[in-house]
Amino acid sequence: VFIGPTEPGRVSALLVEEGARVTRGQEVARVEDDLQRADREAADAQLKEAQARLENARSPLQRPEEIAVLEAAERRAAASLDLSRIELERQKTLVPKGASSQANLDNAQHVYEQNQAALDEARRRISAARIASRNQDIEAAEQAVAAARANLAAASVRLDRRTLKAPADGAVQTVYFRPGELVPEGRPVVSILPPGLVKVRFFVPEAQLPQVAVGAAVTVTCDGCQPFTARVSFISQQAEYTPPVIYSREERAKLVYLIEARPDDPARARPGQPVNVTLGAAP
């Protein structure tokens, strides 16, 4: 299981090392979250503003005061639109030169369209305040509160994802990035192997295939370890030539079938270790 951020960032803390045992929900690393934290604070402020507008719409204030609030929102939306337009034009210039990514351009386009919609909404609110009834004002304010809550929830999720947590119990297999290193989007910081994913892979000659069935017990031995039992969980339907990685003291068969078995006690199996497999449970 690979664990990494959904957005690029620099690792700020590594809380585990290779070989460590972790439990589900345990923090394994943190990625810098300054931008995500700022986004969440902005979304929280927007929600409070929307709630205040809703209370204002429900209260017996004079309509000129209501319109003044909406006009302030229109000016703020217009300023945001101008800023996003500048960023969009900048990205359109940088992407063809290879100085920025298509993802950045798509994000700038998305923000611009959001701000355009916000400005249109602010202007419609002003028009509605001048001609619409009180019920229409309240309904629009309620919708704004719902949208602000959704934005706050999304910002909270993005912030929470900067703290990387183990999705299941397991052992840390590999640490790919250390504190201070920049993690690209989609790259893991650590990998964890849950016990339930440990399996033994071996190959059976075509002549012995009828002796193997899903659920059948096999005995697994290796250098320096006690024999343990595993249960067959998968039998390949296609034959293949013996892979060169197989270690065998006897003459290899030309055609073999891949078999997978899950150990009854996953802790006794060491990933990547060569093993010998005998059909049937240990006496």
C-alpha beads as a LAMMPS data file, in Angstrom:
LAMMPS data file: protein, C-alpha beads

283 atoms
282 bonds

1 atom types
1 bond types

-500.0 500.0 xlo xhi
-500.0 500.0 ylo yhi
-500.0 500.0 zlo zhi

Masses

1 110.0

Atoms # bond

1 1 1 0.000 0.000 0.000
2 1 1 1.537 3.297 -1.114
3 1 1 0.894 6.419 0.959
4 1 1 1.500 9.860 -0.486
5 1 1 -0.072 13.313 -0.900
6 1 1 -2.633 14.082 -3.585
7 1 1 -0.920 17.422 -4.192
8 1 1 2.809 18.145 -4.453
9 1 1 4.609 19.439 -1.395
10 1 1 7.685 19.215 0.786
11 1 1 7.881 16.573 3.536
12 1 1 7.850 18.380 6.873
13 1 1 7.994 15.341 9.175
14 1 1 8.668 11.619 8.847
15 1 1 7.235 9.712 11.805
16 1 1 8.233 6.122 10.925
17 1 1 11.251 4.231 9.639
18 1 1 11.587 1.165 7.434
19 1 1 10.593 -2.009 9.261
20 1 1 8.386 -0.229 11.799
21 1 1 4.982 -1.697 12.616
22 1 1 2.064 0.697 12.206
23 1 1 -1.637 0.516 13.015
24 1 1 -4.598 1.738 11.030
25 1 1 -4.980 5.520 11.316
26 1 1 -1.463 6.079 12.691
27 1 1 0.339 9.137 11.328
28 1 1 3.354 8.171 9.242
29 1 1 4.381 11.511 7.700
30 1 1 3.338 15.116 7.234
31 1 1 3.597 17.334 4.180
32 1 1 3.806 21.122 4.410
33 1 1 0.270 22.521 4.578
34 1 1 0.602 26.312 4.625
35 1 1 -1.452 26.811 1.454
36 1 1 -4.131 24.286 2.447
37 1 1 -4.431 25.826 5.898
38 1 1 -4.852 29.282 4.347
39 1 1 -7.497 27.930 1.964
40 1 1 -9.401 26.444 4.869
41 1 1 -9.282 29.691 6.840
42 1 1 -10.536 31.561 3.771
43 1 1 -13.367 29.059 3.308
44 1 1 -14.275 29.368 6.978
45 1 1 -14.382 33.162 6.642
46 1 1 -16.590 32.862 3.560
47 1 1 -18.996 30.618 5.448
48 1 1 -19.239 33.071 8.320
49 1 1 -19.844 35.866 5.832
50 1 1 -22.584 33.850 4.110
51 1 1 -24.201 33.054 7.452
52 1 1 -24.127 36.729 8.383
53 1 1 -25.835 37.586 5.110
54 1 1 -28.504 35.007 5.778
55 1 1 -29.148 36.456 9.212
56 1 1 -29.238 39.900 7.648
57 1 1 -31.794 38.731 5.081
58 1 1 -33.972 37.308 7.817
59 1 1 -33.710 40.395 10.021
60 1 1 -35.806 43.587 9.648
61 1 1 -32.941 45.727 8.269
62 1 1 -33.526 48.494 5.777
63 1 1 -33.088 47.461 2.134
64 1 1 -30.359 50.087 1.386
65 1 1 -28.141 48.465 4.006
66 1 1 -28.731 45.063 2.435
67 1 1 -27.827 46.376 -0.983
68 1 1 -24.622 47.940 0.411
69 1 1 -23.529 44.512 1.667
70 1 1 -24.226 42.951 -1.732
71 1 1 -22.361 45.711 -3.550
72 1 1 -19.308 45.085 -1.341
73 1 1 -19.487 41.430 -2.306
74 1 1 -19.658 42.432 -5.971
75 1 1 -16.498 44.533 -5.653
76 1 1 -14.691 41.679 -3.931
77 1 1 -15.813 39.225 -6.616
78 1 1 -14.671 41.612 -9.350
79 1 1 -11.245 41.924 -7.740
80 1 1 -10.943 38.151 -7.480
81 1 1 -11.933 37.792 -11.119
82 1 1 -9.277 40.285 -12.221
83 1 1 -6.617 38.416 -10.253
84 1 1 -7.649 35.033 -11.654
85 1 1 -7.701 36.459 -15.195
86 1 1 -4.119 37.630 -14.791
87 1 1 -3.062 34.203 -13.506
88 1 1 -4.883 32.451 -16.365
89 1 1 -3.147 34.606 -18.970
90 1 1 0.200 33.940 -17.276
91 1 1 -0.347 30.188 -17.360
92 1 1 -1.366 30.316 -21.026
93 1 1 1.994 31.954 -21.717
94 1 1 4.082 29.577 -19.569
95 1 1 2.592 26.223 -20.610
96 1 1 3.634 26.376 -24.291
97 1 1 7.166 27.223 -23.157
98 1 1 7.295 24.229 -20.802
99 1 1 7.687 26.482 -17.755
100 1 1 4.430 25.290 -16.196
101 1 1 2.212 22.203 -16.305
102 1 1 -1.138 21.605 -17.948
103 1 1 -2.555 20.927 -14.491
104 1 1 -1.669 24.464 -13.418
105 1 1 -3.364 25.850 -16.529
106 1 1 -6.486 23.760 -15.899
107 1 1 -6.584 24.925 -12.287
108 1 1 -6.210 28.577 -13.334
109 1 1 -9.040 28.149 -15.851
110 1 1 -11.205 26.555 -13.168
111 1 1 -10.548 29.358 -10.676
112 1 1 -11.284 31.977 -13.327
113 1 1 -14.612 30.355 -14.164
114 1 1 -15.474 30.100 -10.477
115 1 1 -14.743 33.793 -9.935
116 1 1 -16.728 34.710 -13.057
117 1 1 -19.680 32.773 -11.685
118 1 1 -19.234 34.434 -8.267
119 1 1 -19.319 37.887 -9.864
120 1 1 -22.414 37.013 -11.888
121 1 1 -24.048 35.731 -8.715
122 1 1 -23.193 38.925 -6.813
123 1 1 -24.696 41.065 -9.564
124 1 1 -27.839 38.939 -9.685
125 1 1 -28.179 39.305 -5.918
126 1 1 -28.079 43.098 -6.248
127 1 1 -30.730 43.013 -8.938
128 1 1 -32.861 40.665 -6.874
129 1 1 -32.515 42.876 -3.788
130 1 1 -33.957 45.805 -5.715
131 1 1 -36.910 44.024 -7.246
132 1 1 -37.401 40.666 -5.509
133 1 1 -39.380 39.868 -2.427
134 1 1 -37.901 39.066 0.999
135 1 1 -38.448 35.306 0.475
136 1 1 -36.246 35.312 -2.612
137 1 1 -33.478 37.090 -0.712
138 1 1 -33.591 34.537 2.060
139 1 1 -33.520 31.626 -0.387
140 1 1 -30.462 33.039 -2.165
141 1 1 -28.677 33.556 1.168
142 1 1 -29.442 29.968 2.192
143 1 1 -27.941 28.685 -1.054
144 1 1 -24.828 30.790 -0.459
145 1 1 -24.463 29.285 3.013
146 1 1 -24.785 25.772 1.561
147 1 1 -22.126 26.526 -1.069
148 1 1 -19.819 28.030 1.561
149 1 1 -20.226 24.934 3.749
150 1 1 -19.328 22.722 0.788
151 1 1 -16.216 24.809 0.083
152 1 1 -15.191 24.602 3.741
153 1 1 -15.653 20.819 3.724
154 1 1 -13.504 20.497 0.590
155 1 1 -10.785 22.730 2.072
156 1 1 -10.825 20.677 5.279
157 1 1 -10.346 17.454 3.304
158 1 1 -7.387 18.928 1.408
159 1 1 -5.822 20.015 4.691
160 1 1 -6.390 16.650 6.360
161 1 1 -4.720 14.878 3.438
162 1 1 -1.450 16.661 4.177
163 1 1 -1.146 14.397 7.208
164 1 1 -0.432 10.918 5.848
165 1 1 -1.968 8.070 7.842
166 1 1 -1.705 4.313 7.557
167 1 1 -4.851 2.888 5.882
168 1 1 -4.323 -0.494 7.576
169 1 1 -2.135 -2.341 10.046
170 1 1 1.179 -3.451 8.591
171 1 1 4.918 -2.961 8.362
172 1 1 6.708 -0.076 6.667
173 1 1 8.531 -1.513 3.667
174 1 1 10.141 1.504 1.993
175 1 1 10.628 5.194 2.750
176 1 1 10.880 7.110 -0.531
177 1 1 11.201 10.703 0.699
178 1 1 12.799 12.275 3.748
179 1 1 12.006 15.576 5.547
180 1 1 12.856 18.537 3.352
181 1 1 12.471 16.646 0.075
182 1 1 9.812 17.676 -2.436
183 1 1 7.192 15.026 -3.207
184 1 1 5.691 15.267 -6.721
185 1 1 1.967 14.800 -7.162
186 1 1 0.931 11.156 -7.036
187 1 1 4.259 9.876 -5.650
188 1 1 4.296 7.872 -2.383
189 1 1 6.263 8.910 0.686
190 1 1 6.188 5.455 2.282
191 1 1 4.864 2.004 1.412
192 1 1 3.200 -0.328 3.906
193 1 1 2.620 -4.055 3.583
194 1 1 -0.530 -5.193 5.460
195 1 1 -0.364 -8.795 6.719
196 1 1 -3.397 -9.725 4.641
197 1 1 -1.511 -8.960 1.421
198 1 1 1.439 -11.260 2.168
199 1 1 1.417 -14.250 -0.163
200 1 1 3.716 -17.019 -1.320
201 1 1 4.192 -17.368 -5.087
202 1 1 5.479 -20.587 -6.560
203 1 1 5.266 -22.599 -9.772
204 1 1 3.981 -26.125 -10.290
205 1 1 4.885 -28.348 -13.269
206 1 1 2.047 -29.201 -15.579
207 1 1 2.052 -32.852 -14.460
208 1 1 1.476 -31.890 -10.795
209 1 1 -1.229 -29.308 -11.438
210 1 1 -4.140 -31.751 -10.779
211 1 1 -2.802 -32.202 -7.222
212 1 1 -3.361 -28.500 -6.413
213 1 1 -6.720 -26.922 -5.587
214 1 1 -7.827 -23.573 -4.207
215 1 1 -7.956 -23.856 -0.418
216 1 1 -5.478 -26.731 -0.297
217 1 1 -2.695 -26.557 2.297
218 1 1 0.986 -26.316 1.370
219 1 1 4.074 -26.343 3.556
220 1 1 6.575 -23.525 3.103
221 1 1 10.209 -23.717 4.210
222 1 1 13.123 -21.332 3.832
223 1 1 16.675 -20.902 5.055
224 1 1 16.784 -20.030 8.722
225 1 1 13.036 -20.187 9.370
226 1 1 10.585 -22.702 10.760
227 1 1 8.172 -24.389 8.310
228 1 1 4.743 -22.802 8.118
229 1 1 1.470 -23.604 6.400
230 1 1 -0.229 -21.592 3.677
231 1 1 -3.494 -21.993 1.768
232 1 1 -3.716 -21.857 -2.030
233 1 1 -5.672 -18.750 -3.046
234 1 1 -4.985 -18.541 -6.789
235 1 1 -4.140 -20.934 -9.624
236 1 1 -3.172 -19.482 -12.989
237 1 1 -5.145 -20.705 -15.994
238 1 1 -2.233 -20.198 -18.380
239 1 1 1.005 -22.110 -18.598
240 1 1 4.313 -20.295 -18.921
241 1 1 7.966 -21.106 -19.289
242 1 1 9.892 -21.462 -16.059
243 1 1 10.979 -17.974 -14.945
244 1 1 14.750 -17.637 -14.536
245 1 1 14.309 -16.297 -10.992
246 1 1 13.203 -19.698 -9.681
247 1 1 15.790 -21.399 -7.478
248 1 1 15.583 -25.181 -7.871
249 1 1 17.998 -27.987 -7.154
250 1 1 16.225 -30.330 -9.549
251 1 1 15.850 -30.107 -13.288
252 1 1 13.281 -27.471 -14.126
253 1 1 10.114 -28.292 -16.033
254 1 1 9.631 -26.343 -19.211
255 1 1 5.964 -25.464 -18.636
256 1 1 4.730 -24.442 -15.212
257 1 1 1.668 -22.766 -13.660
258 1 1 1.792 -19.880 -11.204
259 1 1 0.255 -20.611 -7.795
260 1 1 -0.345 -18.154 -4.956
261 1 1 -0.938 -19.121 -1.328
262 1 1 -1.657 -17.011 1.733
263 1 1 0.198 -17.955 4.951
264 1 1 -1.872 -18.898 7.984
265 1 1 0.551 -16.740 9.990
266 1 1 1.682 -13.848 7.701
267 1 1 4.247 -12.676 10.264
268 1 1 6.369 -15.759 9.571
269 1 1 6.815 -14.916 5.881
270 1 1 9.485 -12.421 4.840
271 1 1 8.725 -10.570 1.573
272 1 1 11.189 -11.318 -1.228
273 1 1 12.770 -14.364 0.421
274 1 1 13.184 -17.516 -1.733
275 1 1 11.207 -20.451 -0.367
276 1 1 10.590 -24.123 -0.975
277 1 1 6.992 -25.304 -1.188
278 1 1 5.717 -28.829 -0.545
279 1 1 2.165 -29.818 -1.365
280 1 1 0.221 -30.755 1.756
281 1 1 0.279 -29.471 5.328
282 1 1 3.272 -29.975 7.579
283 1 1 3.038 -33.105 9.772

Bonds

1 1 1 2
2 1 2 3
3 1 3 4
4 1 4 5
5 1 5 6
6 1 6 7
7 1 7 8
8 1 8 9
9 1 9 10
10 1 10 11
11 1 11 12
12 1 12 13
13 1 13 14
14 1 14 15
15 1 15 16
16 1 16 17
17 1 17 18
18 1 18 19
19 1 19 20
20 1 20 21
21 1 21 22
22 1 22 23
23 1 23 24
24 1 24 25
25 1 25 26
26 1 26 27
27 1 27 28
28 1 28 29
29 1 29 30
30 1 30 31
31 1 31 32
32 1 32 33
33 1 33 34
34 1 34 35
35 1 35 36
36 1 36 37
37 1 37 38
38 1 38 39
39 1 39 40
40 1 40 41
41 1 41 42
42 1 42 43
43 1 43 44
44 1 44 45
45 1 45 46
46 1 46 47
47 1 47 48
48 1 48 49
49 1 49 50
50 1 50 51
51 1 51 52
52 1 52 53
53 1 53 54
54 1 54 55
55 1 55 56
56 1 56 57
57 1 57 58
58 1 58 59
59 1 59 60
60 1 60 61
61 1 61 62
62 1 62 63
63 1 63 64
64 1 64 65
65 1 65 66
66 1 66 67
67 1 67 68
68 1 68 69
69 1 69 70
70 1 70 71
71 1 71 72
72 1 72 73
73 1 73 74
74 1 74 75
75 1 75 76
76 1 76 77
77 1 77 78
78 1 78 79
79 1 79 80
80 1 80 81
81 1 81 82
82 1 82 83
83 1 83 84
84 1 84 85
85 1 85 86
86 1 86 87
87 1 87 88
88 1 88 89
89 1 89 90
90 1 90 91
91 1 91 92
92 1 92 93
93 1 93 94
94 1 94 95
95 1 95 96
96 1 96 97
97 1 97 98
98 1 98 99
99 1 99 100
100 1 100 101
101 1 101 102
102 1 102 103
103 1 103 104
104 1 104 105
105 1 105 106
106 1 106 107
107 1 107 108
108 1 108 109
109 1 109 110
110 1 110 111
111 1 111 112
112 1 112 113
113 1 113 114
114 1 114 115
115 1 115 116
116 1 116 117
117 1 117 118
118 1 118 119
119 1 119 120
120 1 120 121
121 1 121 122
122 1 122 123
123 1 123 124
124 1 124 125
125 1 125 126
126 1 126 127
127 1 127 128
128 1 128 129
129 1 129 130
130 1 130 131
131 1 131 132
132 1 132 133
133 1 133 134
134 1 134 135
135 1 135 136
136 1 136 137
137 1 137 138
138 1 138 139
139 1 139 140
140 1 140 141
141 1 141 142
142 1 142 143
143 1 143 144
144 1 144 145
145 1 145 146
146 1 146 147
147 1 147 148
148 1 148 149
149 1 149 150
150 1 150 151
151 1 151 152
152 1 152 153
153 1 153 154
154 1 154 155
155 1 155 156
156 1 156 157
157 1 157 158
158 1 158 159
159 1 159 160
160 1 160 161
161 1 161 162
162 1 162 163
163 1 163 164
164 1 164 165
165 1 165 166
166 1 166 167
167 1 167 168
168 1 168 169
169 1 169 170
170 1 170 171
171 1 171 172
172 1 172 173
173 1 173 174
174 1 174 175
175 1 175 176
176 1 176 177
177 1 177 178
178 1 178 179
179 1 179 180
180 1 180 181
181 1 181 182
182 1 182 183
183 1 183 184
184 1 184 185
185 1 185 186
186 1 186 187
187 1 187 188
188 1 188 189
189 1 189 190
190 1 190 191
191 1 191 192
192 1 192 193
193 1 193 194
194 1 194 195
195 1 195 196
196 1 196 197
197 1 197 198
198 1 198 199
199 1 199 200
200 1 200 201
201 1 201 202
202 1 202 203
203 1 203 204
204 1 204 205
205 1 205 206
206 1 206 207
207 1 207 208
208 1 208 209
209 1 209 210
210 1 210 211
211 1 211 212
212 1 212 213
213 1 213 214
214 1 214 215
215 1 215 216
216 1 216 217
217 1 217 218
218 1 218 219
219 1 219 220
220 1 220 221
221 1 221 222
222 1 222 223
223 1 223 224
224 1 224 225
225 1 225 226
226 1 226 227
227 1 227 228
228 1 228 229
229 1 229 230
230 1 230 231
231 1 231 232
232 1 232 233
233 1 233 234
234 1 234 235
235 1 235 236
236 1 236 237
237 1 237 238
238 1 238 239
239 1 239 240
240 1 240 241
241 1 241 242
242 1 242 243
243 1 243 244
244 1 244 245
245 1 245 246
246 1 246 247
247 1 247 248
248 1 248 249
249 1 249 250
250 1 250 251
251 1 251 252
252 1 252 253
253 1 253 254
254 1 254 255
255 1 255 256
256 1 256 257
257 1 257 258
258 1 258 259
259 1 259 260
260 1 260 261
261 1 261 262
262 1 262 263
263 1 263 264
264 1 264 265
265 1 265 266
266 1 266 267
267 1 267 268
268 1 268 269
269 1 269 270
270 1 270 271
271 1 271 272
272 1 272 273
273 1 273 274
274 1 274 275
275 1 275 276
276 1 276 277
277 1 277 278
278 1 278 279
279 1 279 280
280 1 280 281
281 1 281 282
282 1 282 283
